[in-house]
Amino acid sequence: MKTDTGARLQLRTARPKDAEDILRLADRSYTDVGGYTLELIQGQLASFPDGKIVAEYDGHIVGYCATFMIDEEAAFGPHTWSEITGGGYGSRHDPNGHWLYGMDVCVDPDYRRLRIGQRLYDARRRLCEQMELKGIVFGGRLPGYAKRRKEFATPAEYLTAVESRQVRDQVASFQIRMGFEPQGILENYLSSDKQSMGFASKMVWRNPYAPQEELKKRLMKADQEGVRIATVQLQMRAINPSYS
């Protein structure tokens, strides 16, 4: 995958040699949550390379997006970030999975004016559509919750307020604008995320172009049974020349 988005900014599939640059980007982006190690980044790039995308600005990596495929039961069941991502390595990647799981998006704080986050989300959606997957799911941070805990007793109440635009959350509000729908709260998702108090919103985007499951089953059944051809014999009538 390679998508040009401007003379100085481009998105492309990450390469193994990008690992150190991605690590430096993560260190700049995750000052409050805790960063990665080079080994983790290398593991992510080795697992499902097509799902790892970087944004380059004048040759410098300023954005990174990591995804992998997973089955529906695991994607929608209770889980923590460490559990679902195989300890951060992306080792839970399942080539037979029907969902794309978003394990990370990070943007250099000095380049956020370029809408890099939006471009990475768009690229992730295009990948999902190209692979004809059901959609995208991930745990989204709620960094505004800790400050508003006195107003909202539970993260679910806080998220409802964000959905109704009573409250703006730096991350959740952006993800909702990107077309993702909150579908509940994930508890103890990321314990190091103090701003979210460890909680996350289960965010879902459903691919409108995904093949319908029932149609897929019928096509598979027809392929297995073979094609049946029916013919109908019609009696021809003479044409009355008086009709125009």
C-alpha positions in Angstrom: 0.0 0.0 0.0 1.2 3.5 -0.8 -1.0 6.6 -0.8 0.3 10.0 -1.6 -1.5 12.7 0.4 0.6 15.8 -0.5 4.0 16.9 -1.8 5.6 16.6 1.5 3.4 14.0 3.3 2.8 10.4 2.2 1.4 7.2 3.7 3.0 3.9 3.0 3.3 0.3 4.4 5.9 0.2 7.2 9.1 -1.7 6.5 11.4 -3.5 9.0 14.0 -0.8 8.7 11.5 1.7 10.1 11.5 0.1 13.5 13.9 2.5 15.2 12.1 5.6 13.8 8.7 4.2 14.9 10.2 3.6 18.4 11.4 7.3 18.6 7.9 8.4 17.5 6.2 6.3 20.2 8.5 7.8 22.8 7.5 11.3 21.8 3.8 10.4 21.6 3.3 8.3 24.7 4.8 10.5 27.4 1.9 9.7 29.8 1.1 6.1 29.0 4.5 4.4 28.5 6.2 3.6 25.3 7.4 0.5 23.4 10.7 -1.3 23.0 12.5 -1.9 19.8 11.7 -5.7 20.1 8.0 -5.0 20.4 8.0 -2.8 17.3 10.0 -5.4 15.3 7.5 -8.0 16.4 4.5 -5.9 15.2 6.1 -5.3 11.8 6.8 -9.0 11.4 3.2 -9.9 12.1 0.8 -9.0 9.3 3.1 -6.4 7.6 0.2 -5.0 5.4 -1.5 -3.8 8.6 1.3 -1.5 9.6 1.2 1.9 8.1 3.5 4.9 8.6 3.1 8.6 7.6 6.2 10.3 6.3 6.8 14.1 6.2 9.9 15.1 4.2 11.2 11.6 4.8 10.7 11.6 8.6 8.2 9.2 10.2 5.6 11.3 12.0 2.7 8.8 12.3 2.2 5.1 12.8 -0.8 2.8 12.6 -0.8 -0.9 13.7 -3.6 -3.4 13.0 -4.0 -7.1 12.7 -6.8 -9.6 11.8 -8.8 -11.4 14.5 -11.9 -13.6 14.9 -15.2 -12.0 16.0 -15.5 -13.8 19.3 -12.1 -12.5 20.5 -12.6 -9.0 19.1 -16.0 -8.5 20.8 -15.4 -10.4 24.1 -13.9 -8.9 27.2 -10.2 -8.3 26.9 -7.2 -6.1 27.9 -4.9 -4.5 25.4 -2.1 -6.8 26.4 -4.3 -9.9 26.0 -5.7 -9.0 22.6 -2.3 -7.9 21.1 -0.2 -10.8 22.4 1.7 -8.6 24.8 2.0 -5.8 22.3 3.6 -8.0 19.6 0.5 -8.4 17.5 1.0 -12.1 17.7 -2.8 -12.8 17.9 -3.0 -12.1 14.2 -5.3 -14.6 12.6 -5.3 -14.7 8.8 -8.7 -16.3 8.9 -10.2 -13.6 11.1 -13.1 -11.4 9.8 -12.3 -8.3 11.8 -9.4 -5.8 11.7 -8.2 -4.9 15.2 -6.6 -1.5 15.8 -3.9 -1.9 18.3 -2.3 1.5 17.9 -2.3 4.9 16.3 0.3 7.5 17.2 1.1 10.9 15.8 4.1 13.1 16.5 2.7 16.0 18.6 4.7 18.5 16.5 2.9 17.5 13.3 -0.8 17.2 14.4 -1.8 20.2 12.3 -1.5 18.0 9.2 -4.5 15.8 10.1 -2.2 12.7 10.1 -4.5 10.8 12.6 -7.4 11.3 10.2 -5.4 10.1 7.3 -4.2 7.0 9.2 -7.8 6.1 10.1 -8.9 6.5 6.5 -6.0 4.2 5.4 -7.1 1.6 7.9 -10.6 1.7 6.5 -9.4 1.3 3.0 -7.4 -1.7 4.0 -10.5 -3.2 5.7 -12.5 -2.7 2.5 -9.8 -4.1 0.2 -9.6 -7.2 2.3 -13.4 -7.5 2.5 -13.4 -7.8 6.3 -16.5 -7.1 8.4 -15.1 -4.0 10.0 -12.7 -2.5 12.5 -12.8 -2.8 16.3 -10.5 -1.5 19.0 -10.3 -0.1 22.5 -10.3 3.7 22.5 -8.8 5.8 25.2 -10.9 8.1 27.4 -8.2 10.6 28.5 -10.8 13.1 29.8 -12.4 10.7 32.3 -10.1 11.1 35.2 -10.6 14.8 35.4 -14.4 14.5 35.2 -14.8 11.5 37.5 -16.7 13.6 40.1 -19.3 14.6 37.4 -19.7 11.1 36.0 -19.7 8.1 38.4 -18.9 5.5 35.7 -17.0 5.6 32.4 -20.2 4.5 30.7 -21.9 7.7 31.9 -18.9 9.7 30.7 -18.9 8.1 27.3 -22.7 8.7 26.9 -22.0 12.4 27.6 -19.3 12.4 24.9 -21.6 10.7 22.4 -24.3 13.4 23.0 -21.6 16.1 22.7 -22.2 17.4 26.2 -18.5 16.7 26.9 -15.6 16.7 24.5 -12.9 14.0 24.9 -9.6 14.5 23.1 -9.7 10.9 21.7 -13.2 9.5 21.9 -14.8 12.6 20.3 -12.3 12.3 17.3 -13.0 8.6 16.9 -16.8 9.2 16.8 -16.3 11.9 14.2 -14.3 9.3 12.2 -17.4 7.1 12.0 -16.8 4.7 14.9 -19.6 3.8 17.3 -19.0 3.1 21.0 -20.3 -0.3 22.1 -19.6 -0.5 25.7 -16.7 -0.2 28.1 -13.6 -2.4 28.4 -12.4 -2.6 32.0 -8.7 -2.7 33.0 -7.9 -2.3 29.3 -4.6 -0.5 29.8 -3.6 0.0 33.5 -0.8 2.4 32.6 -3.3 4.8 31.1 -4.0 6.9 34.2 -5.9 9.6 32.4 -8.5 7.0 31.3 -8.2 5.2 34.7 -7.5 2.0 32.8 -10.9 2.1 30.9 -11.4 2.1 27.2 -14.4 2.5 24.9 -15.0 -0.5 22.6 -15.1 1.3 19.2 -16.6 -0.4 16.1 -16.8 0.5 12.4 -18.7 -1.8 10.1 -17.6 -2.2 6.6 -20.6 -1.3 4.3 -18.9 -3.2 1.4 -18.4 -6.4 3.3 -19.9 -9.4 1.5 -23.2 -10.5 3.0 -22.7 -13.6 5.1 -25.8 -15.4 3.7 -24.9 -14.6 0.1 -21.4 -15.9 0.7 -22.8 -19.2 2.1 -25.1 -19.6 -0.9 -22.3 -19.0 -3.4 -20.1 -21.5 -1.6 -22.9 -24.0 -1.6 -23.6 -23.5 -5.3 -19.9 -23.9 -6.0 -19.9 -27.2 -4.2 -23.0 -28.6 -5.8 -22.2 -27.4 -9.3 -24.2 -25.1 -11.6 -27.7 -26.1 -12.7 -28.9 -24.9 -16.1 -32.6 -24.6 -16.8 -34.1 -24.1 -20.3 -37.5 -23.0 -21.4 -39.0 -23.6 -24.8 -41.0 -20.7 -26.2 -43.6 -20.8 -29.0 -42.8 -18.1 -31.6 -45.7 -16.0 -32.8 -46.0 -14.4 -36.2 -45.7 -10.6 -36.3 -48.7 -8.6 -37.4 -47.4 -5.9 -39.7 -50.3 -3.6 -38.7 -48.8 -3.0 -35.3 -46.3 -0.2 -35.0 
